[in-house]
């Protein structure tokens, strides 16, 4: 993809938070983001039944609500479309469950302004203490699959803590509805020769919190994404799954 030379200075950065039944965390997350990074905060309430949206709004966020739960991919797509209608030239995606440290938003902005790389993915793999063993294996496996599929290496491909320059979003938004969306968006970026890099972030896990990930369902969705890209004629880079 060829674009005009882009200024590396981030003039306006939105923060996007997708949340489903996160009433225990969302207010603190929004307030922490605004304290560390006083910017436009958009929360997509993905059909929560526990007042998540109201708490987010009270904390200072702009809230967009799905009446029913549609999955993280659909929530991200809704949020990205809202960002594209705004005046923001970049967006940082933060999870609504308190597992991303808002203090580290500046790391993404600094990395972009230093390098100009328009897609930056959080990397928790430098220090995996506290990360569940199965999650660590999943992260390593998905990173390996991404590398085999499009010949790029992202140390923590499933990490949802990310930075995107707004003008690349129309080229990489996925049609996936759930967690495969975040993997698919990296494949789209790689196939369009949009640069991707990593930013080191903290590993934070709350063992009391139930994950919204459903391993079997999400594994099937991931397999379908990989199969689609492997078989499609859209490949613009060498793709080799041996």
Biotite code that builds the C-alpha atoms (Angstrom):
import biotite.structure as struc

atoms = struc.array([
    struc.Atom([0.000, 0.000, 0.000], chain_id="A", res_id=1, res_name="UNK", atom_name="CA", element="C"),
    struc.Atom([1.384, 3.381, -0.985], chain_id="A", res_id=2, res_name="UNK", atom_name="CA", element="C"),
    struc.Atom([0.305, 6.459, 0.936], chain_id="A", res_id=3, res_name="UNK", atom_name="CA", element="C"),
    struc.Atom([1.537, 10.008, 1.175], chain_id="A", res_id=4, res_name="UNK", atom_name="CA", element="C"),
    struc.Atom([4.350, 10.538, 3.624], chain_id="A", res_id=5, res_name="UNK", atom_name="CA", element="C"),
    struc.Atom([2.730, 10.605, 7.053], chain_id="A", res_id=6, res_name="UNK", atom_name="CA", element="C"),
    struc.Atom([3.766, 12.863, 9.918], chain_id="A", res_id=7, res_name="UNK", atom_name="CA", element="C"),
    struc.Atom([4.945, 10.855, 12.900], chain_id="A", res_id=8, res_name="UNK", atom_name="CA", element="C"),
    struc.Atom([3.558, 13.397, 15.323], chain_id="A", res_id=9, res_name="UNK", atom_name="CA", element="C"),
    struc.Atom([0.352, 12.101, 16.965], chain_id="A", res_id=10, res_name="UNK", atom_name="CA", element="C"),
    struc.Atom([-1.854, 15.174, 17.257], chain_id="A", res_id=11, res_name="UNK", atom_name="CA", element="C"),
    struc.Atom([-4.982, 13.406, 18.477], chain_id="A", res_id=12, res_name="UNK", atom_name="CA", element="C"),
    struc.Atom([-5.178, 9.833, 19.773], chain_id="A", res_id=13, res_name="UNK", atom_name="CA", element="C"),
    struc.Atom([-8.422, 8.096, 20.717], chain_id="A", res_id=14, res_name="UNK", atom_name="CA", element="C"),
    struc.Atom([-8.550, 5.231, 23.173], chain_id="A", res_id=15, res_name="UNK", atom_name="CA", element="C"),
    struc.Atom([-10.964, 2.420, 22.262], chain_id="A", res_id=16, res_name="UNK", atom_name="CA", element="C"),
    struc.Atom([-12.243, 0.007, 24.903], chain_id="A", res_id=17, res_name="UNK", atom_name="CA", element="C"),
    struc.Atom([-14.466, -2.977, 24.082], chain_id="A", res_id=18, res_name="UNK", atom_name="CA", element="C"),
    struc.Atom([-16.322, -4.344, 27.091], chain_id="A", res_id=19, res_name="UNK", atom_name="CA", element="C"),
    struc.Atom([-18.783, -7.105, 27.888], chain_id="A", res_id=20, res_name="UNK", atom_name="CA", element="C"),
    struc.Atom([-20.055, -7.415, 31.464], chain_id="A", res_id=21, res_name="UNK", atom_name="CA", element="C"),
    struc.Atom([-17.068, -5.557, 32.913], chain_id="A", res_id=22, res_name="UNK", atom_name="CA", element="C"),
    struc.Atom([-18.885, -3.553, 35.616], chain_id="A", res_id=23, res_name="UNK", atom_name="CA", element="C"),
    struc.Atom([-16.250, -4.572, 38.173], chain_id="A", res_id=24, res_name="UNK", atom_name="CA", element="C"),
    struc.Atom([-13.447, -2.934, 36.176], chain_id="A", res_id=25, res_name="UNK", atom_name="CA", element="C"),
    struc.Atom([-14.690, -0.555, 33.493], chain_id="A", res_id=26, res_name="UNK", atom_name="CA", element="C"),
    struc.Atom([-15.073, 2.591, 35.606], chain_id="A", res_id=27, res_name="UNK", atom_name="CA", element="C"),
    struc.Atom([-11.548, 2.304, 36.985], chain_id="A", res_id=28, res_name="UNK", atom_name="CA", element="C"),
    struc.Atom([-10.134, 1.540, 33.535], chain_id="A", res_id=29, res_name="UNK", atom_name="CA", element="C"),
    struc.Atom([-11.776, 4.590, 31.940], chain_id="A", res_id=30, res_name="UNK", atom_name="CA", element="C"),
    struc.Atom([-10.742, 6.906, 34.762], chain_id="A", res_id=31, res_name="UNK", atom_name="CA", element="C"),
    struc.Atom([-7.178, 5.575, 34.670], chain_id="A", res_id=32, res_name="UNK", atom_name="CA", element="C"),
    struc.Atom([-6.969, 6.103, 30.917], chain_id="A", res_id=33, res_name="UNK", atom_name="CA", element="C"),
    struc.Atom([-8.245, 9.677, 31.217], chain_id="A", res_id=34, res_name="UNK", atom_name="CA", element="C"),
    struc.Atom([-5.862, 10.384, 34.067], chain_id="A", res_id=35, res_name="UNK", atom_name="CA", element="C"),
    struc.Atom([-2.822, 9.142, 32.149], chain_id="A", res_id=36, res_name="UNK", atom_name="CA", element="C"),
    struc.Atom([-3.922, 10.120, 28.668], chain_id="A", res_id=37, res_name="UNK", atom_name="CA", element="C"),
    struc.Atom([-6.641, 12.814, 28.648], chain_id="A", res_id=38, res_name="UNK", atom_name="CA", element="C"),
    struc.Atom([-8.054, 12.041, 25.233], chain_id="A", res_id=39, res_name="UNK", atom_name="CA", element="C"),
    struc.Atom([-11.276, 10.885, 23.623], chain_id="A", res_id=40, res_name="UNK", atom_name="CA", element="C"),
    struc.Atom([-12.269, 7.515, 25.106], chain_id="A", res_id=41, res_name="UNK", atom_name="CA", element="C"),
    struc.Atom([-14.771, 5.381, 23.201], chain_id="A", res_id=42, res_name="UNK", atom_name="CA", element="C"),
    struc.Atom([-16.294, 2.369, 24.953], chain_id="A", res_id=43, res_name="UNK", atom_name="CA", element="C"),
    struc.Atom([-18.221, -0.192, 22.917], chain_id="A", res_id=44, res_name="UNK", atom_name="CA", element="C"),
    struc.Atom([-20.583, -1.932, 25.334], chain_id="A", res_id=45, res_name="UNK", atom_name="CA", element="C"),
    struc.Atom([-21.094, -5.269, 23.605], chain_id="A", res_id=46, res_name="UNK", atom_name="CA", element="C"),
    struc.Atom([-24.510, -6.184, 24.990], chain_id="A", res_id=47, res_name="UNK", atom_name="CA", element="C"),
    struc.Atom([-23.563, -6.103, 28.679], chain_id="A", res_id=48, res_name="UNK", atom_name="CA", element="C"),
    struc.Atom([-26.257, -6.943, 31.216], chain_id="A", res_id=49, res_name="UNK", atom_name="CA", element="C"),
    struc.Atom([-24.543, -5.496, 34.291], chain_id="A", res_id=50, res_name="UNK", atom_name="CA", element="C"),
    struc.Atom([-24.534, -1.750, 33.727], chain_id="A", res_id=51, res_name="UNK", atom_name="CA", element="C"),
    struc.Atom([-21.095, -1.598, 32.103], chain_id="A", res_id=52, res_name="UNK", atom_name="CA", element="C"),
    struc.Atom([-22.141, 1.105, 29.633], chain_id="A", res_id=53, res_name="UNK", atom_name="CA", element="C"),
    struc.Atom([-23.613, 3.393, 32.279], chain_id="A", res_id=54, res_name="UNK", atom_name="CA", element="C"),
    struc.Atom([-20.520, 3.126, 34.457], chain_id="A", res_id=55, res_name="UNK", atom_name="CA", element="C"),
    struc.Atom([-18.260, 3.864, 31.481], chain_id="A", res_id=56, res_name="UNK", atom_name="CA", element="C"),
    struc.Atom([-20.294, 6.946, 30.576], chain_id="A", res_id=57, res_name="UNK", atom_name="CA", element="C"),
    struc.Atom([-20.251, 8.180, 34.179], chain_id="A", res_id=58, res_name="UNK", atom_name="CA", element="C"),
    struc.Atom([-16.465, 7.831, 34.174], chain_id="A", res_id=59, res_name="UNK", atom_name="CA", element="C"),
    struc.Atom([-16.162, 10.111, 31.133], chain_id="A", res_id=60, res_name="UNK", atom_name="CA", element="C"),
    struc.Atom([-16.286, 7.823, 28.082], chain_id="A", res_id=61, res_name="UNK", atom_name="CA", element="C"),
    struc.Atom([-18.355, 8.114, 24.934], chain_id="A", res_id=62, res_name="UNK", atom_name="CA", element="C"),
    struc.Atom([-20.397, 4.898, 24.894], chain_id="A", res_id=63, res_name="UNK", atom_name="CA", element="C"),
    struc.Atom([-21.690, 2.978, 21.887], chain_id="A", res_id=64, res_name="UNK", atom_name="CA", element="C"),
    struc.Atom([-23.938, 0.063, 22.786], chain_id="A", res_id=65, res_name="UNK", atom_name="CA", element="C"),
    struc.Atom([-24.730, -3.205, 21.045], chain_id="A", res_id=66, res_name="UNK", atom_name="CA", element="C"),
    struc.Atom([-28.124, -4.397, 22.230], chain_id="A", res_id=67, res_name="UNK", atom_name="CA", element="C"),
    struc.Atom([-26.946, -8.008, 22.073], chain_id="A", res_id=68, res_name="UNK", atom_name="CA", element="C"),
    struc.Atom([-23.514, -9.555, 22.549], chain_id="A", res_id=69, res_name="UNK", atom_name="CA", element="C"),
    struc.Atom([-21.864, -9.847, 19.146], chain_id="A", res_id=70, res_name="UNK", atom_name="CA", element="C"),
    struc.Atom([-18.288, -10.689, 20.086], chain_id="A", res_id=71, res_name="UNK", atom_name="CA", element="C"),
    struc.Atom([-15.042, -8.783, 20.315], chain_id="A", res_id=72, res_name="UNK", atom_name="CA", element="C"),
    struc.Atom([-14.502, -8.586, 16.576], chain_id="A", res_id=73, res_name="UNK", atom_name="CA", element="C"),
    struc.Atom([-17.864, -6.919, 16.009], chain_id="A", res_id=74, res_name="UNK", atom_name="CA", element="C"),
    struc.Atom([-17.217, -4.549, 18.928], chain_id="A", res_id=75, res_name="UNK", atom_name="CA", element="C"),
    struc.Atom([-13.817, -3.588, 17.529], chain_id="A", res_id=76, res_name="UNK", atom_name="CA", element="C"),
    struc.Atom([-15.307, -3.002, 14.080], chain_id="A", res_id=77, res_name="UNK", atom_name="CA", element="C"),
    struc.Atom([-17.972, -0.722, 15.583], chain_id="A", res_id=78, res_name="UNK", atom_name="CA", element="C"),
    struc.Atom([-15.296, 1.137, 17.515], chain_id="A", res_id=79, res_name="UNK", atom_name="CA", element="C"),
    struc.Atom([-12.984, 1.506, 14.523], chain_id="A", res_id=80, res_name="UNK", atom_name="CA", element="C"),
    struc.Atom([-15.823, 2.911, 12.422], chain_id="A", res_id=81, res_name="UNK", atom_name="CA", element="C"),
    struc.Atom([-16.486, 5.468, 15.172], chain_id="A", res_id=82, res_name="UNK", atom_name="CA", element="C"),
    struc.Atom([-12.785, 6.369, 15.245], chain_id="A", res_id=83, res_name="UNK", atom_name="CA", element="C"),
    struc.Atom([-12.798, 6.869, 11.469], chain_id="A", res_id=84, res_name="UNK", atom_name="CA", element="C"),
    struc.Atom([-15.620, 9.401, 11.858], chain_id="A", res_id=85, res_name="UNK", atom_name="CA", element="C"),
    struc.Atom([-13.691, 11.293, 14.517], chain_id="A", res_id=86, res_name="UNK", atom_name="CA", element="C"),
    struc.Atom([-10.775, 13.692, 14.161], chain_id="A", res_id=87, res_name="UNK", atom_name="CA", element="C"),
    struc.Atom([-8.325, 11.247, 15.772], chain_id="A", res_id=88, res_name="UNK", atom_name="CA", element="C"),
    struc.Atom([-5.255, 10.365, 13.731], chain_id="A", res_id=89, res_name="UNK", atom_name="CA", element="C"),
    struc.Atom([-4.444, 7.312, 15.857], chain_id="A", res_id=90, res_name="UNK", atom_name="CA", element="C"),
    struc.Atom([-6.182, 4.887, 18.202], chain_id="A", res_id=91, res_name="UNK", atom_name="CA", element="C"),
    struc.Atom([-4.937, 2.733, 21.054], chain_id="A", res_id=92, res_name="UNK", atom_name="CA", element="C"),
    struc.Atom([-7.078, -0.305, 21.911], chain_id="A", res_id=93, res_name="UNK", atom_name="CA", element="C"),
    struc.Atom([-7.275, -1.164, 25.606], chain_id="A", res_id=94, res_name="UNK", atom_name="CA", element="C"),
    struc.Atom([-9.197, -4.079, 27.137], chain_id="A", res_id=95, res_name="UNK", atom_name="CA", element="C"),
    struc.Atom([-11.931, -3.224, 29.611], chain_id="A", res_id=96, res_name="UNK", atom_name="CA", element="C"),
    struc.Atom([-10.997, -5.858, 32.191], chain_id="A", res_id=97, res_name="UNK", atom_name="CA", element="C"),
    struc.Atom([-8.034, -4.151, 33.831], chain_id="A", res_id=98, res_name="UNK", atom_name="CA", element="C"),
    struc.Atom([-5.426, -6.397, 32.224], chain_id="A", res_id=99, res_name="UNK", atom_name="CA", element="C"),
    struc.Atom([-3.785, -3.544, 30.318], chain_id="A", res_id=100, res_name="UNK", atom_name="CA", element="C"),
    struc.Atom([-1.895, -0.846, 32.194], chain_id="A", res_id=101, res_name="UNK", atom_name="CA", element="C"),
    struc.Atom([-3.058, 2.613, 30.964], chain_id="A", res_id=102, res_name="UNK", atom_name="CA", element="C"),
    struc.Atom([0.318, 4.053, 32.011], chain_id="A", res_id=103, res_name="UNK", atom_name="CA", element="C"),
    struc.Atom([1.776, 2.219, 29.009], chain_id="A", res_id=104, res_name="UNK", atom_name="CA", element="C"),
    struc.Atom([-0.329, 3.999, 26.361], chain_id="A", res_id=105, res_name="UNK", atom_name="CA", element="C"),
    struc.Atom([2.530, 6.488, 26.046], chain_id="A", res_id=106, res_name="UNK", atom_name="CA", element="C"),
    struc.Atom([4.876, 3.623, 25.070], chain_id="A", res_id=107, res_name="UNK", atom_name="CA", element="C"),
    struc.Atom([2.840, 3.033, 21.913], chain_id="A", res_id=108, res_name="UNK", atom_name="CA", element="C"),
    struc.Atom([2.701, 6.708, 21.008], chain_id="A", res_id=109, res_name="UNK", atom_name="CA", element="C"),
    struc.Atom([6.422, 7.144, 21.653], chain_id="A", res_id=110, res_name="UNK", atom_name="CA", element="C"),
    struc.Atom([7.230, 4.060, 19.568], chain_id="A", res_id=111, res_name="UNK", atom_name="CA", element="C"),
    struc.Atom([5.135, 5.315, 16.670], chain_id="A", res_id=112, res_name="UNK", atom_name="CA", element="C"),
    struc.Atom([6.594, 8.817, 16.767], chain_id="A", res_id=113, res_name="UNK", atom_name="CA", element="C"),
    struc.Atom([10.085, 7.297, 16.842], chain_id="A", res_id=114, res_name="UNK", atom_name="CA", element="C"),
    struc.Atom([9.584, 4.752, 14.045], chain_id="A", res_id=115, res_name="UNK", atom_name="CA", element="C"),
    struc.Atom([6.508, 5.694, 12.033], chain_id="A", res_id=116, res_name="UNK", atom_name="CA", element="C"),
    struc.Atom([5.303, 2.072, 12.151], chain_id="A", res_id=117, res_name="UNK", atom_name="CA", element="C"),
    struc.Atom([1.487, 2.284, 11.898], chain_id="A", res_id=118, res_name="UNK", atom_name="CA", element="C"),
    struc.Atom([0.495, -0.975, 13.616], chain_id="A", res_id=119, res_name="UNK", atom_name="CA", element="C"),
    struc.Atom([2.005, -1.747, 17.026], chain_id="A", res_id=120, res_name="UNK", atom_name="CA", element="C"),
    struc.Atom([1.099, -4.800, 19.096], chain_id="A", res_id=121, res_name="UNK", atom_name="CA", element="C"),
    struc.Atom([1.711, -5.195, 22.809], chain_id="A", res_id=122, res_name="UNK", atom_name="CA", element="C"),
    struc.Atom([4.276, -7.816, 23.764], chain_id="A", res_id=123, res_name="UNK", atom_name="CA", element="C"),
    struc.Atom([3.788, -9.563, 27.119], chain_id="A", res_id=124, res_name="UNK", atom_name="CA", element="C"),
    struc.Atom([6.210, -12.368, 26.333], chain_id="A", res_id=125, res_name="UNK", atom_name="CA", element="C"),
    struc.Atom([9.341, -10.672, 27.646], chain_id="A", res_id=126, res_name="UNK", atom_name="CA", element="C"),
    struc.Atom([8.103, -11.408, 31.167], chain_id="A", res_id=127, res_name="UNK", atom_name="CA", element="C"),
    struc.Atom([5.538, -14.200, 31.372], chain_id="A", res_id=128, res_name="UNK", atom_name="CA", element="C"),
    struc.Atom([5.526, -14.502, 35.145], chain_id="A", res_id=129, res_name="UNK", atom_name="CA", element="C"),
    struc.Atom([1.892, -14.781, 36.197], chain_id="A", res_id=130, res_name="UNK", atom_name="CA", element="C"),
    struc.Atom([0.708, -15.750, 32.707], chain_id="A", res_id=131, res_name="UNK", atom_name="CA", element="C"),
    struc.Atom([-1.191, -19.063, 32.710], chain_id="A", res_id=132, res_name="UNK", atom_name="CA", element="C"),
    struc.Atom([0.789, -21.846, 31.023], chain_id="A", res_id=133, res_name="UNK", atom_name="CA", element="C"),
    struc.Atom([-1.955, -22.603, 28.481], chain_id="A", res_id=134, res_name="UNK", atom_name="CA", element="C"),
    struc.Atom([-2.200, -18.917, 27.545], chain_id="A", res_id=135, res_name="UNK", atom_name="CA", element="C"),
    struc.Atom([1.569, -18.731, 27.063], chain_id="A", res_id=136, res_name="UNK", atom_name="CA", element="C"),
    struc.Atom([1.485, -21.730, 24.724], chain_id="A", res_id=137, res_name="UNK", atom_name="CA", element="C"),
    struc.Atom([-1.476, -20.273, 22.828], chain_id="A", res_id=138, res_name="UNK", atom_name="CA", element="C"),
    struc.Atom([0.321, -16.969, 22.335], chain_id="A", res_id=139, res_name="UNK", atom_name="CA", element="C"),
    struc.Atom([3.460, -18.700, 21.087], chain_id="A", res_id=140, res_name="UNK", atom_name="CA", element="C"),
    struc.Atom([1.466, -20.939, 18.738], chain_id="A", res_id=141, res_name="UNK", atom_name="CA", element="C"),
    struc.Atom([-0.519, -18.066, 17.216], chain_id="A", res_id=142, res_name="UNK", atom_name="CA", element="C"),
    struc.Atom([2.671, -16.067, 16.700], chain_id="A", res_id=143, res_name="UNK", atom_name="CA", element="C"),
    struc.Atom([4.222, -19.085, 14.967], chain_id="A", res_id=144, res_name="UNK", atom_name="CA", element="C"),
    struc.Atom([1.164, -19.504, 12.709], chain_id="A", res_id=145, res_name="UNK", atom_name="CA", element="C"),
    struc.Atom([1.243, -15.824, 11.759], chain_id="A", res_id=146, res_name="UNK", atom_name="CA", element="C"),
    struc.Atom([4.914, -16.101, 10.878], chain_id="A", res_id=147, res_name="UNK", atom_name="CA", element="C"),
    struc.Atom([4.335, -19.175, 8.727], chain_id="A", res_id=148, res_name="UNK", atom_name="CA", element="C"),
    struc.Atom([1.359, -17.574, 7.007], chain_id="A", res_id=149, res_name="UNK", atom_name="CA", element="C"),
    struc.Atom([2.715, -14.140, 6.086], chain_id="A", res_id=150, res_name="UNK", atom_name="CA", element="C"),
    struc.Atom([6.403, -14.264, 7.012], chain_id="A", res_id=151, res_name="UNK", atom_name="CA", element="C"),
    struc.Atom([6.285, -11.677, 9.775], chain_id="A", res_id=152, res_name="UNK", atom_name="CA", element="C"),
    struc.Atom([7.124, -12.189, 13.422], chain_id="A", res_id=153, res_name="UNK", atom_name="CA", element="C"),
    struc.Atom([4.953, -10.676, 16.137], chain_id="A", res_id=154, res_name="UNK", atom_name="CA", element="C"),
    struc.Atom([6.017, -11.978, 19.538], chain_id="A", res_id=155, res_name="UNK", atom_name="CA", element="C"),
    struc.Atom([2.524, -11.822, 21.080], chain_id="A", res_id=156, res_name="UNK", atom_name="CA", element="C"),
    struc.Atom([0.071, -11.970, 18.181], chain_id="A", res_id=157, res_name="UNK", atom_name="CA", element="C"),
    struc.Atom([-3.100, -12.409, 20.311], chain_id="A", res_id=158, res_name="UNK", atom_name="CA", element="C"),
    struc.Atom([-2.394, -9.368, 22.492], chain_id="A", res_id=159, res_name="UNK", atom_name="CA", element="C"),
    struc.Atom([-5.284, -6.914, 22.279], chain_id="A", res_id=160, res_name="UNK", atom_name="CA", element="C"),
    struc.Atom([-3.300, -3.917, 23.564], chain_id="A", res_id=161, res_name="UNK", atom_name="CA", element="C"),
    struc.Atom([-2.546, -2.199, 20.250], chain_id="A", res_id=162, res_name="UNK", atom_name="CA", element="C"),
    struc.Atom([-1.888, 1.052, 18.397], chain_id="A", res_id=163, res_name="UNK", atom_name="CA", element="C"),
    struc.Atom([-3.196, 1.787, 14.898], chain_id="A", res_id=164, res_name="UNK", atom_name="CA", element="C"),
    struc.Atom([-2.690, 4.861, 12.777], chain_id="A", res_id=165, res_name="UNK", atom_name="CA", element="C"),
    struc.Atom([-6.224, 5.754, 11.746], chain_id="A", res_id=166, res_name="UNK", atom_name="CA", element="C"),
    struc.Atom([-5.609, 5.970, 8.003], chain_id="A", res_id=167, res_name="UNK", atom_name="CA", element="C"),
    struc.Atom([-4.640, 2.282, 7.767], chain_id="A", res_id=168, res_name="UNK", atom_name="CA", element="C"),
    struc.Atom([-7.870, 1.024, 9.377], chain_id="A", res_id=169, res_name="UNK", atom_name="CA", element="C"),
    struc.Atom([-9.985, 0.928, 6.183], chain_id="A", res_id=170, res_name="UNK", atom_name="CA", element="C"),
    struc.Atom([-7.440, -1.416, 4.608], chain_id="A", res_id=171, res_name="UNK", atom_name="CA", element="C"),
    struc.Atom([-7.196, -3.919, 7.449], chain_id="A", res_id=172, res_name="UNK", atom_name="CA", element="C"),
    struc.Atom([-10.587, -4.138, 9.228], chain_id="A", res_id=173, res_name="UNK", atom_name="CA", element="C"),
    struc.Atom([-11.678, -7.772, 9.340], chain_id="A", res_id=174, res_name="UNK", atom_name="CA", element="C"),
    struc.Atom([-15.093, -9.368, 8.817], chain_id="A", res_id=175, res_name="UNK", atom_name="CA", element="C"),
    struc.Atom([-14.523, -11.771, 11.721], chain_id="A", res_id=176, res_name="UNK", atom_name="CA", element="C"),
    struc.Atom([-16.906, -11.408, 14.654], chain_id="A", res_id=177, res_name="UNK", atom_name="CA", element="C"),
    struc.Atom([-14.948, -12.700, 17.630], chain_id="A", res_id=178, res_name="UNK", atom_name="CA", element="C"),
    struc.Atom([-11.351, -13.178, 18.766], chain_id="A", res_id=179, res_name="UNK", atom_name="CA", element="C"),
    struc.Atom([-10.119, -14.277, 15.334], chain_id="A", res_id=180, res_name="UNK", atom_name="CA", element="C"),
    struc.Atom([-10.628, -10.625, 14.284], chain_id="A", res_id=181, res_name="UNK", atom_name="CA", element="C"),
    struc.Atom([-7.410, -9.550, 16.008], chain_id="A", res_id=182, res_name="UNK", atom_name="CA", element="C"),
    struc.Atom([-5.383, -12.234, 14.225], chain_id="A", res_id=183, res_name="UNK", atom_name="CA", element="C"),
    struc.Atom([-7.037, -11.575, 10.872], chain_id="A", res_id=184, res_name="UNK", atom_name="CA", element="C"),
    struc.Atom([-6.338, -7.855, 11.042], chain_id="A", res_id=185, res_name="UNK", atom_name="CA", element="C"),
    struc.Atom([-2.596, -8.572, 11.317], chain_id="A", res_id=186, res_name="UNK", atom_name="CA", element="C"),
    struc.Atom([-2.765, -10.841, 8.275], chain_id="A", res_id=187, res_name="UNK", atom_name="CA", element="C"),
    struc.Atom([-4.543, -8.120, 6.280], chain_id="A", res_id=188, res_name="UNK", atom_name="CA", element="C"),
    struc.Atom([-1.887, -5.610, 7.315], chain_id="A", res_id=189, res_name="UNK", atom_name="CA", element="C"),
    struc.Atom([0.976, -7.924, 6.391], chain_id="A", res_id=190, res_name="UNK", atom_name="CA", element="C"),
    struc.Atom([-0.508, -8.758, 2.998], chain_id="A", res_id=191, res_name="UNK", atom_name="CA", element="C"),
    struc.Atom([-0.811, -5.050, 2.235], chain_id="A", res_id=192, res_name="UNK", atom_name="CA", element="C"),
    struc.Atom([2.812, -4.466, 3.254], chain_id="A", res_id=193, res_name="UNK", atom_name="CA", element="C"),
    struc.Atom([1.750, -2.317, 6.215], chain_id="A", res_id=194, res_name="UNK", atom_name="CA", element="C"),
    struc.Atom([4.520, -2.462, 8.778], chain_id="A", res_id=195, res_name="UNK", atom_name="CA", element="C"),
    struc.Atom([3.882, -4.115, 12.147], chain_id="A", res_id=196, res_name="UNK", atom_name="CA", element="C"),
    struc.Atom([6.044, -4.098, 15.254], chain_id="A", res_id=197, res_name="UNK", atom_name="CA", element="C"),
    struc.Atom([5.799, -4.822, 18.976], chain_id="A", res_id=198, res_name="UNK", atom_name="CA", element="C"),
    struc.Atom([5.862, -2.709, 22.132], chain_id="A", res_id=199, res_name="UNK", atom_name="CA", element="C"),
    struc.Atom([6.722, -4.280, 25.448], chain_id="A", res_id=200, res_name="UNK", atom_name="CA", element="C"),
    struc.Atom([3.850, -4.160, 27.946], chain_id="A", res_id=201, res_name="UNK", atom_name="CA", element="C"),
    struc.Atom([3.130, -5.619, 31.364], chain_id="A", res_id=202, res_name="UNK", atom_name="CA", element="C"),
    struc.Atom([1.702, -9.071, 31.970], chain_id="A", res_id=203, res_name="UNK", atom_name="CA", element="C"),
    struc.Atom([-1.384, -8.616, 34.167], chain_id="A", res_id=204, res_name="UNK", atom_name="CA", element="C"),
    struc.Atom([-3.780, -11.443, 34.903], chain_id="A", res_id=205, res_name="UNK", atom_name="CA", element="C"),
    struc.Atom([-6.727, -11.562, 37.270], chain_id="A", res_id=206, res_name="UNK", atom_name="CA", element="C"),
    struc.Atom([-7.247, -15.215, 38.119], chain_id="A", res_id=207, res_name="UNK", atom_name="CA", element="C"),
    struc.Atom([-10.661, -14.477, 39.657], chain_id="A", res_id=208, res_name="UNK", atom_name="CA", element="C"),
    struc.Atom([-12.001, -13.130, 36.391], chain_id="A", res_id=209, res_name="UNK", atom_name="CA", element="C"),
    struc.Atom([-13.649, -15.512, 33.956], chain_id="A", res_id=210, res_name="UNK", atom_name="CA", element="C"),
    struc.Atom([-12.227, -15.159, 30.463], chain_id="A", res_id=211, res_name="UNK", atom_name="CA", element="C"),
    struc.Atom([-14.617, -14.501, 27.562], chain_id="A", res_id=212, res_name="UNK", atom_name="CA", element="C"),
    struc.Atom([-12.416, -16.704, 25.371], chain_id="A", res_id=213, res_name="UNK", atom_name="CA", element="C"),
    struc.Atom([-14.021, -20.029, 24.412], chain_id="A", res_id=214, res_name="UNK", atom_name="CA", element="C"),
    struc.Atom([-11.068, -22.203, 23.338], chain_id="A", res_id=215, res_name="UNK", atom_name="CA", element="C"),
    struc.Atom([-12.869, -24.624, 20.984], chain_id="A", res_id=216, res_name="UNK", atom_name="CA", element="C"),
    struc.Atom([-15.022, -22.015, 19.266], chain_id="A", res_id=217, res_name="UNK", atom_name="CA", element="C"),
    struc.Atom([-12.170, -19.564, 18.894], chain_id="A", res_id=218, res_name="UNK", atom_name="CA", element="C"),
    struc.Atom([-9.766, -22.265, 17.680], chain_id="A", res_id=219, res_name="UNK", atom_name="CA", element="C"),
    struc.Atom([-12.249, -23.209, 14.943], chain_id="A", res_id=220, res_name="UNK", atom_name="CA", element="C"),
    struc.Atom([-12.616, -19.547, 13.950], chain_id="A", res_id=221, res_name="UNK", atom_name="CA", element="C"),
    struc.Atom([-8.831, -19.130, 13.844], chain_id="A", res_id=222, res_name="UNK", atom_name="CA", element="C"),
    struc.Atom([-8.470, -22.243, 11.685], chain_id="A", res_id=223, res_name="UNK", atom_name="CA", element="C"),
    struc.Atom([-11.033, -20.855, 9.226], chain_id="A", res_id=224, res_name="UNK", atom_name="CA", element="C"),
    struc.Atom([-9.099, -17.581, 8.985], chain_id="A", res_id=225, res_name="UNK", atom_name="CA", element="C"),
    struc.Atom([-5.814, -19.396, 8.353], chain_id="A", res_id=226, res_name="UNK", atom_name="CA", element="C"),
    struc.Atom([-7.438, -21.709, 5.800], chain_id="A", res_id=227, res_name="UNK", atom_name="CA", element="C"),
    struc.Atom([-9.025, -18.776, 3.976], chain_id="A", res_id=228, res_name="UNK", atom_name="CA", element="C"),
    struc.Atom([-5.778, -16.862, 3.639], chain_id="A", res_id=229, res_name="UNK", atom_name="CA", element="C"),
    struc.Atom([-3.797, -19.951, 2.717], chain_id="A", res_id=230, res_name="UNK", atom_name="CA", element="C"),
    struc.Atom([-6.187, -20.959, -0.057], chain_id="A", res_id=231, res_name="UNK", atom_name="CA", element="C"),
    struc.Atom([-7.146, -17.529, -1.373], chain_id="A", res_id=232, res_name="UNK", atom_name="CA", element="C"),
    struc.Atom([-5.583, -15.959, -4.402], chain_id="A", res_id=233, res_name="UNK", atom_name="CA", element="C"),
    struc.Atom([-5.176, -12.650, -2.568], chain_id="A", res_id=234, res_name="UNK", atom_name="CA", element="C"),
    struc.Atom([-1.746, -13.470, -1.191], chain_id="A", res_id=235, res_name="UNK", atom_name="CA", element="C"),
    struc.Atom([0.635, -10.609, -1.943], chain_id="A", res_id=236, res_name="UNK", atom_name="CA", element="C"),
    struc.Atom([3.553, -12.068, -0.049], chain_id="A", res_id=237, res_name="UNK", atom_name="CA", element="C"),
    struc.Atom([5.124, -15.487, -0.084], chain_id="A", res_id=238, res_name="UNK", atom_name="CA", element="C"),
    struc.Atom([2.957, -17.778, 2.015], chain_id="A", res_id=239, res_name="UNK", atom_name="CA", element="C"),
    struc.Atom([4.364, -21.138, 3.018], chain_id="A", res_id=240, res_name="UNK", atom_name="CA", element="C"),
    struc.Atom([2.752, -23.593, 5.393], chain_id="A", res_id=241, res_name="UNK", atom_name="CA", element="C"),
    struc.Atom([4.772, -26.759, 5.061], chain_id="A", res_id=242, res_name="UNK", atom_name="CA", element="C"),
])
